[in-house]
Amino acid sequence: MSTNDAVFQRRNKQIEDAIDGQNLKQALQLIEKRIKKGEDTPFLKAWRAQILFHHADEAHRQRGIAETLQLCKADPAVTDLDSLEMLYETLQKIGGHEETMRSIWERAAKAKPQLRDIQTRWFDYAFEGDDWKSAQKNNFPKKRKYYIWAIFLCYLLAVDEASSETDRKLFGTLAYRMVSKAAESVPADPKELLSPPRAIQSAEELLLLVRIFESQGRHAEIIKILDSDNLGINSRIIQNDWSFVGVKLSNLEKAKMWTEGLLYAKELLAIPSSEEERKAIQERDDWAVWHLLVTATQKIDTADSQSGAVKQEELLLACQAYFDHAKNKLYCFGDLLDYLPALSKDSIRSFVEYASKNSGNTEVTGPFRGVAVINALKLEYCFLLSSNASDVSREEVEDFVSRCLKEYREVERPDRGSAPSTIESQPSDDLCILAAMGLLRFSGNWVSRKQEEIPDIMLIRAAAILERLIVDSPHNYQALLLLVRLYLRLGVGSLALKTFSKLSVKQMQFETVAHNLFTRLATIHPHSAPPIDGAEYKDFNPQSAFVQAMIFYLSANATSTRHRSNGLEYGSYINVEGTIELQRRLKRSICRRMWALEVKRVQRLTGGEPVGRYDEMARDTSPLVDQRTFDAFMNCEAPGQPTFEQLMRVGPLPQKHWVTSAQMTDRLWGLLKDLAVQKPILATPEIPELDKLVGASAESEMTPSEIECTRTNLSLLRLAVYISGSKSVTSEQVEKSLGLLEEWLKSKLEALATDGNSISPIMSQTTIFLQSDAPYAPTWRFFHGIFSILDSVKALVFLCSTASRKGSKGAKLPKDRVESLLDLGRKVHQGAHANIRALKKRLSEPGKLGSLMDLVIAGKGIGEDGDQLRGELEKMLDTSSLELFCGELMESWDEALGGMLAVRM
């Protein structure tokens, strides 16, 4: 290192140290000193502009923006790499200057075309930032791979929803012409090994051609290419790769080439003539072939298929024949769902009776023994119970559940003494899940034909059955997932966390599966449960669980950026496109945004480590992408009915309204914290219209508590904006907001009112009642309602404390109204604690454990159960295991109520 370099780095280190110490004034002085001494470089000017932009003072901030933009337009253009990166980084932070971000690199590249580092860095920034237009302009050397890159970038521009209509057409046509030329350049003679440099040379490049042609709707041309000698399926490049057979099948259908499709499908399904062909067939997935065969046949012979309607008797006989053929396969039930709804009710009943009668098969051995019975019971559940749910009697449900439990008890299973990790799930596991589903799905009718809520005792019973199943099959995914939902509904969040840990959720499952635990967890179980021996923090600490999910999103973005860059280098264009799309979906993920908002709510309620690093995620307002999946739950509901999973949710499925409302609350808290430390308010939060937060469709995705608290928090936001000094809130709006807050607090005091042994309205609506009229334990609705209230009350107390602080420079609220709100808020907090303590006391009364155990077995208090169901439950749930199960429920409820008492104002 030269002396000059060492001096330069030492001087830079002084500025970096000042910035790290938040001494921006000193950093600016050091830069100004160097400039005055003759070191008037674009780098120092860019650095000065960046520091000014980060200054708290608005005047400095605006000067930083102005100096940055001035440097970007300087003539001659800035070409120093460090200066360009500094300017690019500042422009990213400022936002809204995408064209300028593109132009600084383009101008530098034109000014110094010989500097390859500028070209490379320009391309990297553009490609990583999804700026295909800028990346496509890059002037790379005239090498083969860059020609293919240019085709790929034109294609990305053509299919990008952010591109203008003009750009889509222009670059789509350009990509089509360039890739067509590359295809035409491939020699027709397979013996000619050397191809022109710009000809297609790999299967990956041919897949890129397919994507480009498909985006242009040129499906028939794809078929022509795949039938050609130089690029066809039998060519030297493709070598009969089965994936291209799938491409051809798909495009034959898209091109509506039914005659050609039918002939091709028949050709592929021809009986093999050699051992090698038979082996090849075994390795293929031929579902797409069968699909095209059936579809093409229907399209060619439409008239016959319309006039020759299958008679009920023929369809019934065909379904019976298929059941006889496939009854010992678990897919039998799902296959029949496509055809049975076409039968009349009488024919369906006849078929279900046939399946039940012919399901016994003692010849089948091994793990698939009894599968025919499982299929018959699923058919019964679907077409006799679910299809007629409003008319199902208690006796019918008891009989169904009893038979499921009896069949499970009698089936042969692996030795329970084996190590749990070696016991795989068995088909017979479905019997326990069916029994639990039967209790949950139809038990509401036992109490009232109009009641939609599932009796809490049935939730407990179903959980007991599934816990018994987990002893035999520790890794049954469906059972564990349903248990998570049951425990959440019962308000035993610590057991939900513990059970969820057994699912071993990893990577993308935080996007597709974790919502089954995380949805509303912040208002059901925000606090840490007692530590579990040998467990990770995430298994008993909700904040740790949320943080782990957020780590996935942060790391996924970095990983996918690296993968797409590497994939481009290696020519894996289709994988790169998939990675780009995945990265885009994850950035816009509704789960990513919800978990960022919820981990901040957990921190507000319970404390813990700061979570400001998730602010950007939480405040993102880009369009939402929903990738949540629900197919891991067993579903045997009749076609047209809501899925079973929908019946087991803790409230409606959160969507756009939920996110928008939670973001408003997050903005409220951000403003309150800035006001508390007297931080300059650079941008006052926008106050949304109430209809945009809780519009007409809000009830389909938000609970009543969430809607109510959103209204309350909006009033608080108006007051916070007012005292921040903004003129956007009028005195009339202030008066209205104060009145709404007073009304809300008084209504909560009434809902929480309890003295002595009386039961508050909230407690009567959100707790578990067993044998008496006294509440026994909390449900998720109790925790959700109280925590939602406490979250808003904390914000109200915070606001009032800030507003009444002496020396405050902001607008003033009426002192008497502020004191009244503070007093009411504290009373609501005390009322909530009184409810919690009362319920905690009732839970610990003598004899409650025995009463709960009796109710699980005998079902007292909801109508006497029949001897058959009671007998099966007694045989399945031994006393010691049942006592342990009920004891864990009571401990979790007690711990959860204790966690609520820890929430302070």
N, C-alpha and C positions, 0 to 999 in steps of 0.2 A: 504493500500500500504506500503510495506516495505521500509526502508531507502535506501537500495541498488537500488530498483526499481525507487524511486524518483530521486536519483542521476543519474541513467542511462538515464531517460527521460529528465532531465535537460541538460545533456551533448548533447543529441541528438537534443534538441531544439536549442542549440547554432549553431549546424551545419545547421539545417533547416533554421534558420534566415539568415545565411550567404548565403545559396543558394537562398533564396527568394530575397535577396538584390543583386543578380548577382555577389556576391563576392566569386567566386569559389576557388580562391587562399587561402582565409581564411578558407573555408570549408575543403580543403585538409590539411591545416596545423593543424586544430583541430583534424582531423582523425589520422594523422601521430603522433601527440602528444600522443593520447590515445593508439595507437599501441605500441609505444616505452615504454610506462609505463606498458606494460604487457597485455593490453586488445587486444590481437592479435586474434580476432574472425573472422569467415567467414563473419559475417554480416558487420563489418567495412570494410573488404576487398572488399566485393561486392559493398558497398556504395562508396568506393573510386574509384573503377573501373567505376561505373556509372557516377560519377562527372567528371572523366577524359574524358570519352566518350563525354560528353556534352561540353567540353572545345572548344573554338574557334580555338586554336592552333592545327594544324594537328598532330604534334608529340604527344601531350597529348592525342588526340583522338585515335590514333593508340595504344598507351599504354593502354588506357582504354579497348579497344577491346581485346587486348592480355591478360590482367589480368582477364577479364570476362571469356574468353574461358579457361584460366588456372584453374580458380576456378570450372568451370563446369566439368572439368576432374579430379579434385583433388581426391586423395585416402588417407583416406576414403572419401566417398561421403558426400557432404554437406547435412545435414538433418534438419537444423534449418529452420523453416517455413518462417520467415521474410527474411532470406538470399536467400532462394529459390525464393521467390516472387521478390526480388530485381534483381536477376540474370535473371529471366524470363522476367521481364519488360525491362531490358537493351537489351536482345537478340531480343525482339520484335522491339525495336528502330533501332538496327543495321540492322536487316533483313537478310534473306538468311541462317539462322541457325535453320531451323525447326527441324531437327533431334536432334540437341543439346538441343533445348527447350523441346523436348520429353524425352530425355535421363536423364536430371537432375532429373525429377520427378520419372522416373522409377528406377533409381539408389537409390534415397532416399527411395522409397517405399520398395525396396528389403533390404536395410540396416536397416530400422526400420519398419518392417511389422506391428508391434503392434501399431504404431501411426496412428490412423484413420484420423486425420486432414490432414496428407500428402496425403493419398489415396483420401479423399474427394476433396481437393483443386486441385489435379492432374486431377481428373475426370472433375471437373467444368471447368478448363482452357481448357482441351482437347475438351470437348463437346461444349463449347461456341466458340471455335476456329475452329470448323468443323474438328477436328483431330480425326476422328472416330477410327483410328488404335490405337492411344495412349489410347483413352477412353476404347476401347475394351480390352486392356491389363490389365486394372485395376483389382486388386485382392480384390474384395468386398466379404463380408461374403456370405456364401452359403444360401441365402434367395431367396424365389420364385421370387420377383420382379426383382432381379438382373439377374436371369436366363433369364427372358423375355427381360430385357435391353440388355443382350448380344446378343440375337437373333436380336433385332432391330438394334444394332450397326453393326452387320455383314451385315444386309440388306443395311444400309446406305453406308457402304464401297463398297458393290457390285454394287450399282447404282450411286455412285459418279463418275462424269466424270474425276475428278482429280486422281482417283485410277488407278493403273497399270492394264493391261489386266490380269496379273497373279492373282493379288489381287481380281479383280472382280470375276473371276471364282472360286477361292478358298473360298472366304467369301460368295459368292452367294450360292455355294453348301452347305457350313456349315449352313447358315441361313435356307436353304430348309430342311436339315436333322433335325435340332433342332426343327423347328416349326412343321414339320411332326410328330415328336415324341410327341410333346405337343398335337397335334390333336388326335393321336392314344390313348393317355392316358385318354381321356374323356370317361367316362362310357357309354356304349351303352344303358343301362337301364335308362330311365328318372327318375325312382323312386329312383335311387341310388344318393343321394344328395351330398355325399362326394366324391370329385375327388382327384386324386393324386396331390401333391403340384405343380408339373410342368405341369399340364394339362391346356389347354385353358379353361378359366373360364368366359370370357366376350365377348360381341359382338365386342369391340374394338380390342381385341386380335385376333379374327377371321378375322377382316378386315386386320390386319397385315399379317396374313397367306395369305389372298387373294393377297395382294401387292407382297409378296415374290414369290408366285406361278406365278403371272402374269409376274414378272420380269424374271422368268425362262421359260416363254412360256408354262406353264402347265395349260392351260385353261380347258381342259377336266377333269383334276383332281379336279379343283375348282367345276365344276358341280357335280361331284361325291360326294364331301364333302357337298355341299349345298342340296343334295338329301338324305343325311344320316340321321339316327335317332338321333345320338348324337350331331351333329353340323349343321344339315339342317335347312331350313327356318322354319320348324314346331317344331324345338327343343326347349327345355327349355331355352337355352341360347339366341336364336334369337327371338323366339315368334312372328313369322310372320312379322318381321320388313320389311316394304316396300323397304327400301334402299337395302336390300339384294336381293330382287326381281330384282332390277336394276342391281346388280352385276351379277346375274345369266343370265339375258337377254344379257348383254354385253359380257359375256364369252361364251355363246352359239354361238354368232355371231363370236367372235374371234376364237373359235374352229371349226367354219364352220359346226356345228352340225345342219344342216338346217331342217331335219325332226323333230328332238326333239324340235328345236326352234319353228317351226310352230305349233306343238301340244301344247306346253307350252303357246304360245301367244293366241291361241284359247281358251285354258282353262281359262286364265286370263280375256279374253273379254267375257266370257259366261254371259248371262243375270242373274243377282242376283235373288235368290229365297226368300230372306227375307229382312226386313227393315234394319237389322243390316248390311247385305252385301251391300245393296244399299248405306248406309251411308259411309261405308268403301271405296267404289268406288269413291264417291264424293271427298274424301280427297286424292286421289291418282293422281299422274301425269302419265297418261297412254301413253304419246307420244312414249316412248321407246318401249312399247308393240306393238303399231301400226307399228313402224319402223321395228321391227324384223318380224312382220307378213308379211309385204310387201316384205322385203328383202328375207326372207326364201322362200316365194312363187315364187319370181323371180328366185332364185338360183335352186330350185327344178324343175321348169318348164321352164328352159332356152330356150329349143328348141321352145316351143310354143310362148314364149314371143318375140323371135327373128323373127319368121315367121309371126306372127299375128300383123304386124305393124298397128297401129291405123290410119284409113283414116282421111284425113283433115276434111271431113264433120262431122265425128263422134267426133273428138276432139273439133271442133268448137261448136258443139251442147252441148258437155259435159261442156265446159267452160261457155257457156251461161247459162246452168242449174245451175252451181255452182254460177255464179254471181247472178242469181235470188234468190238462197238460202242464200247467205252470203253478199249481197251487203250492208246491213245495219251494217256490222261489219268492223272496220278499218283494220283488218288483211286480208280482201278480196283481196286487191291489191297485197300484198306481196305473197299470196298463188298462185295467177294467174301467177306471174312472172316465176314460175317453168315450166309452160306448154305452155304459149302463144308463146314463141320464136320458137316452133316447127311448128307453122302455117306459111303459105305463107303470103306475104305482103298483098295480096288482102283479105285473110281470117282475118288477124289481123285488117285491116281497117274495115271490116264488123263487127267484134266483138266489136271494139271501138264504132262504130255507134250504135250497139245494146245496149251497156252499157249506152251510152248517152241517147238514146230514152227511156230506161226502168229504169232510175235512179230516176225519180220523184215518190215519195211515200208519200202522205199526211197523211197516216194512222200512220206512225211512229211519236211518240211524245217524248218529253224530250230531253236530250243532244244528242241523236243519230239521231235526226231528221236531214235530209240532208246528212247523211254519204254516202248514195248511190251516190249522186251527187259528193261528194269528191272523191270517188273511181273512178267514171267515168272520172273526170278531171285528176286524176293521170294517168289513163290508156291513156288518150289523150296526156298528156305531154310526157309520156314514149315512146309510140309506134307511135305517129304521128309527134311529134315535135323532141324529142331527137334522134329518129332513123333516122330522115332525116334533121338533124340540118343545113346542108349546103344548103338545098333547101327551108328552112322556110322563108316565106315572112314577111315583117314588119306588114302587115295587119293581117296575121294569128296570130302573137304573140300578137298584140294589142287586137284582138278579144278574145283570150284566157285569157289574164290578166284581161280584162274588165269583162268577165263573172265570173271569180274568185272573183273579188271585189264586183260585184253585188250580187252574192250569199251570200257573207259574210255580206253585208249590210242588206240583207233581213232576215237573220236568227235570231231566237229569242235567246237572251243571258241573263245572270243574270243581275240584276239591277246594272248599273254602279255606283250608289250611295253607294253600299255596301263597307264595309271596304276592301281595296285591299288584305289584308292577307287572306280574306275568299273566294276570287274569284279563283276557280280552272280553269285550262285550259280546253277548250272545243274542241270537234272534229272539229268544224267549224274554229278553229284557223288555221288549215291546209290550208284553202283557202287563207289567207293572205300570208302565207309562199310560197304557190304555185305561187301566183301572183308575189312575189318578185323574186322567182327563175326564172320565165319566163322572167322577165325583164333582169335579170343578165345573164342568160344562152344564150339567143338568140339575145340580142341587138347588139352584135358585128357585126353581119351580116348586120345590117342596114347601117353601114358606109362602110364596105369593106368586101368582101367575104374572104379575106386573113387575116383580122385583128383578132388577138387572144385576145387582151386586151379588157376588158369591159369598155365602155365609163364611165367616172367619174360621169356624171350626172345620169347614171343609178344606180350607187352605192348609190348616194344621194337619188334618188327616192325610191329605195328598202328600205333604212334605214328609210325613212319617213313612209312608209307603215308599217314596223315592229314596229316602235315607236307607231304608232296608235294602233296596235294590243296589245302592252304591256299595254296600258291604260285599255283595256278590260280584258286582261289575264296577270297580272303582273308576274306570275310564269312560263310562257311558256318557257321551257328549250331550245327547238329548236330555237325559235325566239331570245332569249337572246344570245345564242351561235353564231348564224349567225350575229347578230348585233355587237358582239365583233369583228368578222372578218371584217365586213364592215367598222367599225370605224378605225380599224388598217390600212386598205387599203386606207382610206381617209386621214390618217395622223392625226386623232384627238385622240391621245393616251389617253388623260384625259377622254374622253367619253368611250373609250374602258375599262379603269380601272373601271370607275363608273358602267358600265353595267356588267362587270365581277363580281363585288361584289354582284350583285343580284343573281348570281348562287349559292352563299353560298358554295363554294368549300371547302371540308374538307378531311383530311386524305389522303387516296389512290388517291383521285381525283387530288392531286398535281402531281401524277405520270401519271395518265391516261387522264386527262382533261385540266390541267393548261397550257399545251403547246399551247392551242388555243390563250392564251393571251401572254405568255412569249416568244414565238419564235420570235427572233429579236427585242423584246421590247427594249433592251438596245441601239439599234441604230435607234429606231423609237421614243421612248419617255422615255429617261433616267432620266429626271429631274422631280422634284415634281411639280404637278399642284397646283393651289390655294386650300387651305383647303375647305372641304365641311362640312357644319354644320351637326353635329350628326354622321359623318362618321368616320371610323377608318383610321389611316395613310395609311394602305395598299390600301385603296380605291382611293387615289390620289397621293401616293408616291410610285413609282416603286421599289425603293430600299427596302422599308418596305414590299412590296408584295413578292419580291424575298426572303427576310430574313424569312418571314413566311413559304415559301415553304421549305427553308433549315432547319428550325426548325423541320418540319415534318420528314425529312430524318434522322436528328440526333436523334429525340425522337423515331422514328419507329425502329431504330436499337436497342436502349436500351430496348424498350418495347417488341420487338420480342424475344430478348435474354432471358428476364424474362419469357415470355410466354412459350418458348420451354423448359426451365428448369422446370417450374411448370407442364407443360403438361406431361413431362416424369415422374415426381413424381406421377402424378395421372393416368398414364397409357393411356393417349390419344395419342397413337402413330401416327395415321394417321394425326391428327391435328398438331403434332410436326413436322412431315415430311413436311406438307404444310407450316408451319411457317418457317422452315429452308429454303425451296425453295423460299418463299417470301422474306426473309431476304437477300438471295443471289442475287435475282433479283434486289432488291432495292440498294444493294451495287454496282451493276454493271450497274445501270440504266443510260441510255443516258440522261434522263431529269435531274437527280441528278447532273451529270457532267456538262451539259449545263448551268443549273441555277447557279452553283458555278462559272463557267467562266463568265457568264453574269453579275452577281452581282458585280464581280470584275471590269468588264468593266464599269458598271454604276458608280462605285466609282471613277474610273480613270477620267471619263468625267465630273462628277458633284460634286465630293467630298463626304461628308457625313461620317458616322462612318466607322472605319477600318473594313476590311473584311478578314484579314489574317487567321481567324479561318477556312475558307473554302479552304485553300491552298491544304490540303491533298486530298479533294474531287476533286478539279479542276485538280490536277496533276495525278490522278489515271489513269493508263494505262491498267487495266485489260479489258477483252473482254466486249463489250457493250451488254446490254439487252434492247430491245425496247418494252415498254408496252403501248405506246400511242394508244388511241382509237379514232375513228372518227364516230362511229355509232350513236352518238347523233344528228348528222346532218340528216335532211330529205334528202333522195335520191330517185329520181324517174327517173334517167337516164336509158336509154335502156341497156339491158345486153351487156357487152363487151365495153361499153363506160366508160371513167373516171367518178368517182363519182362526184357529184356536189361539195362536200367539196374540192376536189382537185383543182377545178377552182377558189376557193376563198382564196387560201393561199397567204401569203405575201412572195413570193419567193418559191423556191424548199424546200422540206422537209429536214432539216439538219440531217445528219447521220455521219458515221465514219470520212469522210474527213473533215467535218465541225468541229468536236470535235478535231481532230488532229491538224488542222490549228489554232484553238483558243488556244489550249494548247501551241503551239509554241509561239504565241503572249504573252501568260501569262508568259512563261519562259523568254522571252525578257524583259518584265517589271520587273520581279523578279531580273534579272541580273543587269538591269539599276539602280534599287534602291540600290542594294548591292554596286555597283560601286560608286554611289553618296555619300554614307556614309563611303566609303573606308572600307567596311566590307571584311574580308578575303574570297576569293572564294574557298570554300572547294571542290566543284565539278563543273567544267565548263559544262554548258548545251550542250547536244549533238545537233549538227546542222543537221536536217533531210534533205533528198533529196527533191527537189522541187516536183518531181513526186509523192512522198508519201503524199504530202500535197494537191496538186491540179493536180491529175492525170487525165486520160482520162474521168473518170466518175464524175469529180468534179462538172460539170455544172448541174448534176441531183440533187445536194443537196446544192449548194452554188450559191449565186448571183454573177453577174459580179463584183460588188463592193468588195465582200468578197474575191473573187479570186485575184483581183488586189491588194488589201491591204495585202493579205497573201504573195504575191511575194515581196512586199515592206518590210514587217516586217521581212521576211527571210534575206534580205540584211542587215537590221538593226541588226539582231541577229548576223550575221557574224562579223560585225564591233564591236559589244559589246564584243563578245568573244575575238576578236583580242586585244582590248585595255585592257582586263582583264589580259593579259599576256600569254594566251594560245598559244601554237605553232601549233595548229590544223588548223589555218587559215593562208594562204600564202599571200604574198604581192600582187600577181596577183589577188587573190580573193578579196582582199581589194579594189584594183583599179576597178575591175569589179562592186563590190557592190556600190562604190561611183558613178560610171557612171550610174548605173541603178536608183539610188535614184535621181540623177539630172534629168534624163529623165522623171521620174515619176512626180516630182515636176513641171517641165515645162509643162507637159501635163495637170496637174491639173490647172495650171494658165490659160492655154488656155480654158479649159472647164468652168472655173469660170469667164472668162473675161466679164466684163460689165461696160459700162460707160453711164451715162445719162439714156436714156430710152431704150437702147438696151437690148436684152434678151440674157443671157449667154446660151451656149449649154446645160449645166446641167439643167438650168431652163426650157428650151424649151422641154426637154425630161421627166421631172419629176414633172410637175405642172399641175393644173387643168385649162383648157381653157374653157370659157363659150361662150359668144356671139362674142367676138372679137379675134384678134390675140394676145392679151396681156394675160400673165399668171394671174390667179385669186387667186389661193391658192395652198399650197403644198400638195403633196400626200406622202404616206409612202416612195416612192422611193427617194423623195427629202431628207427627213430626214435621211434615211438609207445611202444614198450616202455621204451626207455631214458629218454625224457623223463618218462614217467609215474613211473618209479622215482625220478628225480632230484627231481621235484616233491615227492614224499612224503619223501624223505631230507632235503631242505631244511627241510621243516616239522619233522621229527624233530630235526635239529641246532638249529633255532631254539628248539624246546621245551626241549631239554636245556640249552642255554646259558642260557635264562631261569630254569630250575629250579635251576641250580647257581650262580646269581648271589648274591653276598653281600648281605646286608641285605634279602633278599626277605621280604615279610610274609605271603605265602601259605603254604599247606600244603606240606610238604617231601616230596620223593621220595627213596628210598634213594640215598645218594650213590654207592655202588659200582655200582648198576644204571644210574644216569644216565651215569656215566663209561664203562661198558661199551657202552651204546647209542651214545654219542658216538663211541667208537672204531670200532664196527661200521659206523656210518653213514659215517664218513670212508673206511673201507676199501671200502665199496660205491661211493662216489663215485670213488675211485681205480680200482676195477675197471672201472667204466663207461668212464672215460677210457682205460684200457688197451685195451679193446675198440675204442674209437673210433680210437685211434692205429694199432692193428694193421690195421684195415680201410682207413684212410687210406693207410697204407704200401702195402698190396696194390694199391690202386687206381692208385697212381703207378708201378707196376713197368713196365719197358720192354715194348713190344709189345702192351699191353692195348687200345690204340685199334684197331690192325689186327685183333686177334682179335674185337673186338666187331663191326666192320664185316663180317668174314667170316661171323659167326654170323647177322647180320641177313639176309644174302643166301642163304647155304648151309644154315643151320639145323643145323650140326654139333653133336653132343652130345645131341640129342634124337631121333635116328633120322634117317637120310638122307632129305632131301626129294627128290621126283621132279624130273626135268629140267624139266618143264613149269612148275611154280611158281618154281623157281630162275631159269629163263629170263625169266619175266615180271617178277620182282623186279629182275633186272639191267637190263632195258629201262626200267623205271619209275624206279629210284633210281640216278641217275648218281653216279659215284664222289666228285666234289667235294661234292655236296649231302649224300651219306651221311656223308662224313668230318666235315662241319660239324655234322650232326645228332648223331653219336656223340660228337664232341668236346664239344658243349654238355651232353650227359648227364653225361659224366665231370667236367666243370667244376662242374656243379650238385651232384653227389654230393660232390665234394671240398670245395666251399664249405659244404655242409650239415654235413658232419662237423666242419669247423672251427668252425661255429657252436655245435655241441654242446660242444666243448672250452671254450667261453667261459662255460658255466654253472658258477657257483661256489656254494659252500655259504655 
